[in-house]
Amino acid sequence: MQGRLGKVKKIFIREEFCIACRLCEIYCQVEHSKSKKILKAFKEEKDLISRVLVEEVGFNSFAIQCRHCSEALCVEACISGAMIKNKNTGIVICDENKCVGCWMCIMACPYGVIKRNISEKKVASKCDLCGDEEYPVCVKNCPNEALQLRDI
Amino acid sequence: MSNILEDNHLKAKYVIIGNSAAGLSCAEGIRSGDKKAKIMILTNEKFDNYSKPLISYFLAGKIDLKNIFFKDHDFYKKHSLTLLKDFNVKKINFRNKEILSWDDKKVIYEKLCIAAGGVPIIPQVELAFLSEKEEPGNNSNDSHIKHGRSGIKSRIISEIDIKNIDGIFTFTTMDDSLKIKKYVTANKIKESVILGGGLIGLKSAESLLSLGIRINIIEMSGRLLPSSFDKTASEIYEKAFRDKKSSVSVNKTIKRVYIKNNKVVAVETGDGKVIYTDMLVIAAGVKPNIDFIDEETEERKNLVFLRGIKTDKYMRTEVRDVFAAGDIVENKNVLKNSIENIAIWPLAVRQGMAAGQNMAGFFKEYSGGFPMNSVEIFDIPGVAIGITNPDNFDKKHLEIITDYNRDLNVYKKIVIFENKIIGVLLIGNIERAGIFSGLITNKVNVGKIKDLLLKDDFGVIQLPAEYKKHLVTGDAVAL
């Protein structure tokens, strides 16, 4: 596999280090907002969607996002050809121009990490590993390394 | 062309009948193991490829012809596939490994995958041809039709009638969608009857409504989407239709369609009510497209189990070197442990991939599946997974938990058998629906988390430890 950093990596979820601060969600929302500016995004843009989800029960918590499965059920279920797994990088991306919002992917994903975005045209919204950034912003901004990007 | 032999026949190592989800997935599967040998894809349509479920989005104008393709335009080139369009299979001669078309073309295969999909079911509806003076249903005595006393000609509807009579349509192909679009525009249609309240009926209804056409859905059973919805789920959508000045009639059939000047003018329901309409969409379900497999032959007996083509776990049929995949197939329903036809997109893709890899010499297993579908009609999303109406399960081990919020139009239903989820119905709120698909597929024991399943914050974190661990470790990607 070949990617922008030329390395094969994996996001590790480290439940024992997550304090449910939800900074990953905040940075994800900003990264995927129109303005990409935190104040503008939260004050002026509506329906910001985080593609990483913090789950919390009592003192236990973790953040989970798309696992970019090798046999991705969302890709298999997609009727429009929008959900594609890049054969070189392994990254699963939803082409929002092609997506029709049928939600077959939401029905298929066993992690429940694809969201319904209905703010404009209905599209499935999911983790793209921050294609424009060097590192995914959820990993970069986690204060406690509860999300870690490691070489494998 | 190199593929034309001296005797003018076409020949390929791999031939696939069908150019949709299963067929193209099969081609990819073959190519993953055999980069060189010739692959020929036969389609009776005139398009490169398009997504059949998207024809309703096209009719509604939500997507254009440029975006209805689910595989890129360079897909065939990239995988060196030869696509033969307008190839209408007449019969397959399995002994000589030949496929014959209605216009006398012949294709010879070494290995064949039948991925010909489904065709619409045409119910036994009577067509009554009225003269200029006659009116629909004005003779209360039905016998005039049968005996022709009043001179009204009638016959049972056929596929040719649907082609030839103005205003009668089926809705399973791009061609159907184009014809309907043209007809409703040219005739400024304001009202349509839809026979059938299944997935195709509902999607065509929504598209027509968005074009400003009022609709009447006539559904034979007691609810919409009878195979996956229950009465509560159905009523949420029935109400949405009524709010759009349309109607849904359940427990009703159409017994007669009135034709005047070769055009639909009205339908008459089983209980004698006449509905005037310019248009009728027949959406009474689909069946495996097996007409080209000669009924008289031994192969037909071997290939067909109930109504489709039976395949083993390698997607092989009972006939040597013949595989099958997609909506034409009968294979295992893992929730019922039965062999049946489950015509859904994800399984078509999975079966096609397995068939292709096996055709290329790997042993890739297809382990069966279960029905699941997702709809969004009038902004109300709905997901049905597995067995949502568990009529044939031992009640002693069966639990059904539901939650219905009438104000929000949110309904959730979970069917549990022997502490494992076998069915889920989610209307109005489908967030994280796939977690349930995973629990069903992996037969996870949910005995200890039953009371959490319907909670809004239900997620991966509440799942049993072993299964959760399996979920949070993911695949690697290249950055």
Contacts between the chains, C-beta under 8 A, distances in Angstrom:
chain1	res1	chain2	res2	distance
A	1	B	476	7.8
A	1	B	477	7.4
A	1	B	478	3.6
A	2	B	478	5.7
A	3	B	477	7.0
A	3	B	478	3.3
A	3	B	479	4.6
A	4	B	479	6.2
A	5	B	478	7.9
A	5	B	479	4.6
A	6	B	478	7.6
A	7	B	478	6.8
A	7	B	479	6.1
A	8	B	476	5.1
A	8	B	477	7.3
A	8	B	478	5.1
A	9	B	476	6.4
A	9	B	477	6.3
A	9	B	478	7.1
A	9	B	479	4.8
A	10	B	474	6.5
A	10	B	475	7.0
A	10	B	476	4.1
A	10	B	477	6.8
A	11	B	474	6.9
A	13	B	472	4.6
A	13	B	474	7.9
A	15	B	472	7.4
A	53	B	459	7.2
A	55	B	457	7.8
A	55	B	459	4.4
A	55	B	460	6.0
A	55	B	461	3.9
A	56	B	461	7.1
A	57	B	461	5.3
A	57	B	462	6.4
A	60	B	461	6.4
A	61	B	461	7.3
A	62	B	461	6.7
A	62	B	472	6.9
A	64	B	460	5.9
A	64	B	471	8.0
A	64	B	472	6.5
A	67	B	471	7.8
A	67	B	474	3.0
A	67	B	475	5.9
A	68	B	474	6.6
A	68	B	475	5.4
A	68	B	477	4.8
A	69	B	474	7.1
A	69	B	475	5.5
A	70	B	475	5.0
A	73	B	346	7.1
A	73	B	434	7.5
A	73	B	437	7.8
A	76	B	346	5.0
A	76	B	349	4.7
A	76	B	350	6.0
A	77	B	345	6.5
A	77	B	346	4.2
A	77	B	349	7.7
A	78	B	70	7.7
A	79	B	21	7.9
A	79	B	51	5.1
A	79	B	53	4.5
A	79	B	54	6.4
A	79	B	70	6.7
A	79	B	345	5.3
A	80	B	51	5.9
A	80	B	54	6.2
A	80	B	63	8.0
A	80	B	67	7.6
A	80	B	70	5.9
A	81	B	51	6.9
A	81	B	69	6.8
A	81	B	70	3.5
A	81	B	71	6.1
A	81	B	72	7.6
A	88	B	478	7.0
A	89	B	477	6.0
A	89	B	478	4.3
A	89	B	479	7.6
A	90	B	475	6.6
A	90	B	476	6.7
A	90	B	477	4.3
A	90	B	478	5.8
A	91	B	477	5.1
A	91	B	478	7.6
A	97	B	67	7.6
A	98	B	67	6.1
A	100	B	54	6.5
A	100	B	57	5.3
A	100	B	62	6.7
A	100	B	63	6.3
A	101	B	376	6.5
A	102	B	53	7.0
A	102	B	374	5.9
A	102	B	375	7.9
A	102	B	376	6.8
A	103	B	374	4.5
A	103	B	376	6.3
A	103	B	381	5.7
A	103	B	383	6.9
A	103	B	430	6.0
A	103	B	433	7.7
A	104	B	345	6.7
A	104	B	346	7.0
A	104	B	374	5.0
A	105	B	434	7.8
A	106	B	374	7.1
A	106	B	383	7.4
A	106	B	430	5.9
A	106	B	431	7.8
A	106	B	432	7.7
A	106	B	433	5.5
A	106	B	434	6.0
A	107	B	372	5.9
A	107	B	373	7.7
A	107	B	374	4.6
A	107	B	383	4.9
A	107	B	385	6.6
A	107	B	430	7.2
A	107	B	433	5.0
A	107	B	434	5.8
A	107	B	437	6.2
A	108	B	346	6.2
A	108	B	372	7.7
A	108	B	434	5.4
A	108	B	437	6.0
A	109	B	434	3.8
A	109	B	437	7.9
A	110	B	434	5.4
A	110	B	435	6.3
A	110	B	437	6.1
A	110	B	438	2.7
A	110	B	439	8.0
A	110	B	441	7.3
A	110	B	442	7.9
A	110	B	471	6.7
A	111	B	434	7.0
A	111	B	435	7.2
A	111	B	438	7.6
A	111	B	460	6.4
A	111	B	471	5.9
A	112	B	431	7.4
A	112	B	432	3.2
A	112	B	433	7.3
A	112	B	434	5.3
A	112	B	435	4.3
A	112	B	459	6.5
A	112	B	460	6.8
A	114	B	434	7.3
A	115	B	431	7.5
A	116	B	381	6.9
A	116	B	430	7.1
A	116	B	431	7.3
A	118	B	379	7.7
A	122	B	376	7.3
A	129	B	477	6.5
A	129	B	479	6.8
A	135	B	479	7.5
A	149	B	479	7.2
A	152	B	476	4.9
